[in-house]
């Protein structure tokens, strides 16, 4: 398959087409309607794939991006749909629709589609007003940190290594040189550990707290531990933070407010629901509960809304 598609014949696609095949089978057993709601774009061994199904499949392939397809690309989509339909139909012949795992996947897919449809329906009726957006923006600005910091860091695996770094700095070594040779943070080491401008809310808490204690030019007297390792930090400068203009962050504020409303809606549904949790959540498998070292990227904490202007440390990764 060409590079146009990221995941040809992926598991999600197969599950979707298995559900589609099951629906088509049910439709084939039912009386033929006088006028189909959506015309077919394909008929494979008597099973129709409608234009609506084609459009949804294409939307998922493009991940919501608007893109005009060439004739070859449209043919490629149809070819993949044919393959998926044939595989799904063969799965039914093999009785795989009765497999417990397959049934569970189909049921989960069914639940996800309905949940997404309800979410979209709710969102359409709950578009934020200008007054709500401005209130959300004002609250975010009021909670913004008013100082930005420019700093460098050296990340190493152990406290002992970090203490050696501090010792070398006290002996006259240049911070940038040590960062390039010793730091394990591939995102900043080639720039001498430079993190650019940031506010501490964007950083993991121990890192941000340490930066606040420094004066310009100072290096942390003791190593700073985070989940990513041990840091030696040098503060280069500070400046007053300027909130981004409302129009610049309006799309993000809109998305945040819609997400909050949807979360509130789901919480209200839970209040009225009869829920019985029967899974022992205290027994977490090690593979899920304990990620191996180095599995998480060295990155700032989730930024608050509104985001800092372009060029801030939100774009850096300490």
C-alpha positions in Angstrom: 0.0 0.0 0.0 1.3 3.5 -0.8 2.4 6.1 1.7 -1.0 7.8 1.3 -2.3 5.5 4.1 -0.6 5.3 7.4 -2.2 2.0 8.5 -3.6 -0.2 5.7 -5.8 -3.1 6.9 -5.3 -2.1 10.5 -7.2 -3.8 13.3 -9.6 -1.0 13.8 -10.4 -1.0 10.1 -11.0 -4.7 10.1 -13.2 -4.4 13.1 -15.2 -1.6 11.5 -15.6 -3.6 8.3 -16.6 -6.7 10.3 -19.3 -4.7 11.8 -20.1 -3.3 8.4 -20.3 -6.8 7.0 -22.6 -7.9 9.7 -24.9 -5.0 9.1 -24.8 -5.7 5.4 -25.7 -9.3 6.0 -28.6 -8.2 8.2 -29.7 -5.8 5.4 -29.4 -8.6 2.8 -31.8 -10.8 4.9 -34.3 -7.9 5.3 -36.8 -6.8 2.6 -35.1 -4.5 0.1 -36.2 -0.9 0.6 -37.8 1.0 -2.3 -35.1 3.8 -2.1 -31.8 3.3 -0.3 -30.9 6.1 2.1 -27.4 6.1 0.6 -26.4 4.8 -2.8 -23.7 2.1 -2.9 -20.2 2.8 -4.1 -19.3 -0.9 -4.1 -21.1 -4.2 -4.2 -18.8 -7.1 -3.3 -20.4 -10.6 -3.7 -23.8 -9.0 -3.1 -22.8 -7.0 -0.1 -23.2 -3.2 -0.6 -20.9 -0.6 0.8 -22.8 2.7 0.7 -21.5 6.2 0.0 -22.1 7.1 3.7 -19.9 4.2 4.8 -17.2 5.2 2.2 -17.2 8.8 3.5 -16.9 7.8 7.1 -14.1 5.3 6.3 -12.2 8.0 4.3 -12.7 10.6 7.1 -11.1 8.2 9.5 -8.2 7.5 7.1 -7.5 11.2 6.7 -8.0 11.7 10.5 -10.3 14.7 10.0 -8.0 16.6 7.6 -9.6 18.2 4.6 -7.9 16.8 1.5 -9.0 16.5 -2.2 -8.2 13.1 -3.5 -6.8 12.3 -6.9 -8.4 9.7 -9.1 -5.7 7.2 -8.1 -6.2 7.8 -4.4 -10.0 7.3 -4.7 -9.3 4.0 -6.5 -6.9 3.1 -3.7 -9.6 3.7 -1.1 -12.1 1.5 -3.0 -9.5 -1.2 -3.4 -8.8 -1.3 0.3 -12.5 -1.4 1.1 -12.9 -4.3 -1.3 -10.1 -6.1 0.6 -11.6 -5.4 3.9 -15.1 -6.5 2.9 -13.7 -9.8 1.5 -11.7 -10.4 4.6 -14.7 -9.6 6.9 -17.0 -11.8 4.8 -14.4 -14.7 5.0 -14.2 -14.2 8.8 -18.0 -14.7 9.0 -17.7 -17.9 6.9 -15.0 -19.1 9.3 -17.3 -18.4 12.2 -15.0 -15.7 13.7 -18.0 -13.6 14.6 -18.6 -16.1 17.4 -15.1 -15.7 18.8 -15.4 -14.1 22.3 -12.6 -11.6 21.6 -14.2 -10.6 18.3 -17.6 -10.2 19.9 -16.1 -8.0 22.6 -14.3 -5.8 20.0 -17.5 -5.4 18.0 -19.5 -4.5 21.1 -16.8 -2.0 22.1 -16.8 -0.5 18.6 -20.6 -0.3 18.7 -20.4 1.5 22.1 -17.7 3.9 20.9 -19.6 4.9 17.8 -22.8 5.6 19.7 -20.9 7.5 22.4 -19.2 9.6 19.8 -22.5 10.3 18.1 -24.1 11.4 21.4 -21.0 13.6 22.2 -21.2 15.3 18.8 -24.9 15.9 19.3 -24.4 17.4 22.7 -21.5 19.6 21.5 -23.6 21.1 18.7 -26.1 22.3 21.2 -23.5 23.6 23.6 -21.3 25.9 21.5 -19.8 28.5 23.9 -21.0 32.1 23.8 -18.5 35.0 23.5 -19.2 35.9 27.1 -18.3 32.4 28.2 -15.1 32.4 26.1 -14.0 35.8 27.5 -14.8 34.6 31.1 -12.7 31.5 30.5 -9.8 33.6 29.0 -9.9 36.1 31.9 -9.8 33.3 34.4 -6.8 31.7 32.7 -5.0 35.0 32.4 -5.6 35.7 36.1 -4.1 32.4 37.0 -1.1 32.8 34.7 2.4 33.0 36.1 3.7 36.5 35.5 7.4 35.6 35.2 9.1 33.7 32.4 12.5 32.1 32.8 15.4 31.3 30.5 17.5 28.4 31.7 19.8 25.5 30.8 19.9 22.1 32.3 22.0 18.9 32.3 20.1 15.7 32.8 21.9 12.6 34.1 20.8 9.2 35.4 22.0 9.4 39.0 22.5 11.8 41.9 26.2 11.0 42.0 26.6 11.9 38.3 24.8 15.2 38.9 27.0 16.0 41.9 30.1 15.4 39.7 28.6 17.9 37.2 28.2 20.5 39.9 31.7 19.9 41.0 33.1 20.4 37.5 31.1 23.6 37.1 32.6 24.9 40.4 36.0 24.0 39.0 35.5 26.3 36.0 34.0 24.0 33.4 31.5 25.6 31.0 27.8 24.6 31.4 27.2 24.4 27.7 30.2 22.1 27.1 29.2 19.7 29.9 25.6 19.7 28.6 26.8 18.6 25.2 28.9 15.8 26.5 27.0 14.6 29.5 23.3 15.4 29.3 20.9 12.6 28.3 18.3 15.1 27.1 18.6 14.8 23.4 16.2 17.7 22.9 18.5 20.3 24.5 22.0 18.8 24.8 23.2 19.9 21.4 22.2 23.5 22.3 24.2 23.3 25.5 21.2 22.4 27.5 19.3 25.6 26.5 15.5 25.3 27.2 14.6 28.8 25.9 11.9 30.8 27.6 9.2 29.1 29.7 7.0 29.6 32.7 7.3 27.1 35.5 3.7 25.9 35.2 4.8 24.1 32.0 7.5 22.2 33.8 7.3 19.2 36.2 7.0 20.6 39.7 10.4 19.9 41.2 12.1 21.4 38.2 9.9 24.5 38.3 10.3 25.0 42.0 14.1 24.8 41.7 14.2 27.4 38.9 12.2 29.9 41.1 14.9 29.7 43.8 17.7 30.8 41.5 19.1 34.2 40.7 20.4 35.1 37.3 23.6 33.2 36.5 23.2 30.8 39.4 23.3 27.0 39.2 21.3 24.7 41.5 23.6 23.9 44.5 22.1 20.4 44.7 20.9 18.0 42.1 17.1 18.2 41.3 15.3 14.9 40.9 12.3 14.4 38.7 10.7 11.3 37.1 13.1 11.8 34.2 16.4 11.7 36.2 18.6 14.2 38.0 19.0 17.8 36.8 21.6 20.5 37.2 19.9 23.8 36.3 21.4 27.2 35.4 19.1 30.3 35.3 20.2 32.7 32.6 17.5 35.4 32.7 13.9 36.3 33.6 11.3 38.6 32.1 7.7 39.6 32.6 5.2 37.3 30.9 2.7 38.8 28.4 -0.6 37.0 28.0 -1.4 36.1 24.4 -4.2 38.1 22.8 -7.7 36.6 23.1 -8.1 36.0 19.3 -4.8 34.1 19.1 -5.9 31.5 21.7 -9.7 31.6 21.0 -9.7 28.2 19.2 -7.9 26.5 22.1 -10.2 28.2 24.7 -13.2 27.1 22.7 -12.0 23.5 22.7 -11.2 23.6 26.4 -14.6 24.9 27.3 -16.4 22.4 25.1 -14.4 19.6 26.7 -15.3 20.9 30.2 -19.0 21.0 29.2 -18.8 17.4 27.8 -17.1 16.2 30.9 -19.8 17.8 33.0 -22.5 16.2 30.9 -20.9 12.8 31.3 -20.6 13.4 35.1 -24.3 14.2 35.2 -25.2 11.0 33.4 -23.1 9.1 35.9 -25.1 10.6 38.8 -28.3 9.2 37.5 -26.8 5.8 36.5 -26.8 2.6 38.5 -23.2 1.5 38.4 -21.7 -1.7 39.7 -17.9 -1.9 39.5 -16.9 -5.6 39.6 -13.2 -5.3 38.5 -10.6 -5.5 41.3 -8.7 -2.3 40.3 -6.2 -2.7 43.1 -4.6 -5.6 41.1 -2.7 -3.6 38.4 -0.4 -5.7 36.2 3.3 -4.5 36.4 3.4 -3.9 32.7 0.6 -1.3 33.0 1.3 0.1 36.5 5.0 0.5 36.2 6.4 1.9 33.0 10.0 1.0 32.3 12.7 3.7 32.8 13.0 6.0 29.8 9.6 5.2 28.4 8.2 8.7 29.1 9.6 11.6 27.0 11.4 14.3 28.9 8.7 17.0 28.4 7.1 19.9 30.3 3.9 19.4 32.2 0.6 20.1 30.5 0.3 23.9 29.9 -2.5 25.9 31.4 -4.8 27.9 29.2 -4.1 30.3 27.6 -0.7 29.0 26.3 2.4 31.2 26.4 3.3 33.1 23.3 5.4 31.4 20.5 9.0 31.1 21.5 8.4 30.2 25.1 9.5 27.0 26.8 6.3 25.3 26.0 8.1 24.4 22.8 11.2 23.2 24.7 11.6 19.8 26.4 13.6 19.9 29.7 
